[in-house]
Amino acid sequence: MASNKAVVIGVGPERGLGGALCKQFAAEGLHVFVAGRTAESLELLAAAIRELGGEATAVVADTTDEAAVVALFDQVVEAPGEIALAVYNAGNNTPGRIVDMDTEYFERAWRVGCFGGFLFGREAVKRMLPRGGTLIFTGASASLRGRAGFGAFSAAKGALRNLAQAMAKEYGEEGLHVAHVVIDGGIAGDKIINRFPDMVKARGEGGLINLEGLAAAYWFLHQQPRDGWSFEVDLRTSKENW
Ligand SMILES: NC(=O)c1ccc[n+]([C@@H]2O[C@H](COP(=O)([O-])OP(=O)(O)OC[C@H]3O[C@@H](n4cnc5c(N)ncnc54)[C@H](OP(=O)(O)O)[C@@H]3O)[C@@H](O)[C@H]2O)c1
């Protein structure tokens, strides 16, 4: 059966990373399962993809809910074909100083940033092996370093990266290409543009990471031959001070 399906969890507006990934994969001919918590935005995106001639199905699923993640994959598997590509994209930033942080806040950050990645990754492995395919996790600057004011986010993203690396080594030989993408800076999507106009202004032209460039990098990872896999790709703007 053809490897013709992609599943992306952590999808918000069309002009967001999840949205850009879904559009890219659909344009490449995959039936995309667009998963997230908000039916309205998922349906809007799926409709936009179908209008462009692609195939998309919206699925409401909270990635921290085990039953929801299992049900998502059950639904994906029922559709014709095989899963070629799965992306774990959920992970909201959770700023705050450690001393001011209550337990629930820290744990919630970990549930979305890391635990959900475990649930999604585990279910993807069960459905994608022994055939193989690509499983990609979305990271951030915080995946590689802690920063004052971002302890919860750094803890979750760092753990997600280690989980991805362990999975890459555990399942690589069986044909599952597990990769991690470090997004080093703000993305030029609705989230930053609408919520942080001052930051957008301060960064100026070309100061945010291009959505289509990001989607192309994920597709590049998926296209790599089995004897030439990257575990990690990092992306930033030419203006980034790193
Ligand atoms: N935006 C940036 O500047 C930036 C920078 C570096 C890294 N990143 C990483 O990029 C990824 C997101 O990209 P984005 O910011 O452009 O956002 P996006 O892909 O447009 O949207 C991500 C969506 O994930 C959904 N989500 C959150 N928690 C979820 C959960 N528990 N289960 C299912 N879905 C959930 C949210 O939608 P609902 O609330 O509707 O569910 C959210 O809108 C994250 O991993 C983030 O850490 C972002």
The ligand as an SDF file (V2000), in Angstrom:
LIG
                    3D

 48 52  0  0  0  0  0  0  0  0999 V2000
    6.0640   30.6420   17.5640 N   0  0  0  0  0  0  0  0  0  0  0  0
    7.3510   30.7370   17.7030 C   0  0  0  0  0  0  0  0  0  0  0  0
    7.9280   31.8150   17.5860 O   0  0  0  0  0  0  0  0  0  0  0  0
    8.1810   29.5120   18.0300 C   0  0  0  0  0  0  0  0  0  0  0  0
    9.5690   29.6430   18.1790 C   0  0  0  0  0  0  0  0  0  0  0  0
   10.3330   28.5130   18.4230 C   0  0  0  0  0  0  0  0  0  0  0  0
    9.7310   27.2690   18.5050 C   0  0  0  0  0  0  0  0  0  0  0  0
    8.3810   27.1660   18.3630 N   0  0  0  0  0  0  0  0  0  0  0  0
    7.7670   25.8480   18.4460 C   0  0  0  0  0  0  0  0  0  0  0  0
    6.9220   25.6570   17.3190 O   0  0  0  0  0  0  0  0  0  0  0  0
    5.7830   24.8930   17.6720 C   0  0  0  0  0  0  0  0  0  0  0  0
    4.5040   25.6740   17.4360 C   0  0  0  0  0  0  0  0  0  0  0  0
    4.5910   26.5270   16.3540 O   0  0  0  0  0  0  0  0  0  0  0  0
    3.7340   27.9090   16.3300 P   0  0  0  0  0  0  0  0  0  0  0  0
    4.1290   28.7440   17.4720 O   0  0  0  0  0  0  0  0  0  0  0  0
    3.8200   28.4470   14.9290 O   0  0  0  0  0  0  0  0  0  0  0  0
    2.2840   27.4360   16.6470 O   0  0  0  0  0  0  0  0  0  0  0  0
    1.2560   26.7200   15.6520 P   0  0  0  0  0  0  0  0  0  0  0  0
    1.9820   25.6210   14.9530 O   0  0  0  0  0  0  0  0  0  0  0  0
    0.5170   27.7190   14.8710 O   0  0  0  0  0  0  0  0  0  0  0  0
    0.2380   26.1290   16.6960 O   0  0  0  0  0  0  0  0  0  0  0  0
    0.5390   25.1610   17.6120 C   0  0  0  0  0  0  0  0  0  0  0  0
   -0.7720   24.7640   18.1630 C   0  0  0  0  0  0  0  0  0  0  0  0
   -0.6510   23.6230   18.9870 O   0  0  0  0  0  0  0  0  0  0  0  0
   -1.8800   23.5040   19.6490 C   0  0  0  0  0  0  0  0  0  0  0  0
   -1.7050   22.8430   20.9220 N   0  0  0  0  0  0  0  0  0  0  0  0
   -1.2480   23.3690   22.0810 C   0  0  0  0  0  0  0  0  0  0  0  0
   -1.3160   22.4790   23.0610 N   0  0  0  0  0  0  0  0  0  0  0  0
   -1.8310   21.3550   22.5090 C   0  0  0  0  0  0  0  0  0  0  0  0
   -2.1820   20.0910   23.0170 C   0  0  0  0  0  0  0  0  0  0  0  0
   -2.0380   19.7960   24.3090 N   0  0  0  0  0  0  0  0  0  0  0  0
   -2.6860   19.1670   22.1680 N   0  0  0  0  0  0  0  0  0  0  0  0
   -2.8720   19.4530   20.8630 C   0  0  0  0  0  0  0  0  0  0  0  0
   -2.5650   20.6490   20.3380 N   0  0  0  0  0  0  0  0  0  0  0  0
   -2.0660   21.5830   21.1440 C   0  0  0  0  0  0  0  0  0  0  0  0
   -2.4030   24.9510   19.8850 C   0  0  0  0  0  0  0  0  0  0  0  0
   -3.6690   25.1050   19.2590 O   0  0  0  0  0  0  0  0  0  0  0  0
   -4.9900   24.9460   20.1470 P   0  0  0  0  0  0  0  0  0  0  0  0
   -4.8060   25.8270   21.3380 O   0  0  0  0  0  0  0  0  0  0  0  0
   -6.0740   25.3590   19.2170 O   0  0  0  0  0  0  0  0  0  0  0  0
   -5.0290   23.4910   20.4750 O   0  0  0  0  0  0  0  0  0  0  0  0
   -1.4080   25.7840   19.0980 C   0  0  0  0  0  0  0  0  0  0  0  0
   -2.0270   26.8170   18.3970 O   0  0  0  0  0  0  0  0  0  0  0  0
    5.9410   24.5870   19.1660 C   0  0  0  0  0  0  0  0  0  0  0  0
    6.5350   23.3290   19.3340 O   0  0  0  0  0  0  0  0  0  0  0  0
    6.8490   25.7080   19.6430 C   0  0  0  0  0  0  0  0  0  0  0  0
    7.5640   25.3770   20.8160 O   0  0  0  0  0  0  0  0  0  0  0  0
    7.5900   28.2550   18.1380 C   0  0  0  0  0  0  0  0  0  0  0  0
  1  2  1  0
  2  3  2  0
  2  4  1  0
  4  5  1  0
  4 48  2  0
  5  6  2  0
  6  7  1  0
  7  8  2  0
  8  9  1  0
  8 48  1  0
  9 10  1  0
  9 46  1  0
 10 11  1  0
 11 12  1  0
 11 44  1  0
 12 13  1  0
 13 14  1  0
 14 15  2  0
 14 16  1  0
 14 17  1  0
 17 18  1  0
 18 19  2  0
 18 20  1  0
 18 21  1  0
 21 22  1  0
 22 23  1  0
 23 24  1  0
 23 42  1  0
 24 25  1  0
 25 26  1  0
 25 36  1  0
 26 27  1  0
 26 35  1  0
 27 28  2  0
 28 29  1  0
 29 30  1  0
 29 35  2  0
 30 31  1  0
 30 32  2  0
 32 33  1  0
 33 34  2  0
 34 35  1  0
 36 37  1  0
 36 42  1  0
 37 38  1  0
 38 39  2  0
 38 40  1  0
 38 41  1  0
 42 43  1  0
 44 45  1  0
 44 46  1  0
 46 47  1  0
M  CHG  2   8   1  16  -1
M  END
$$$$
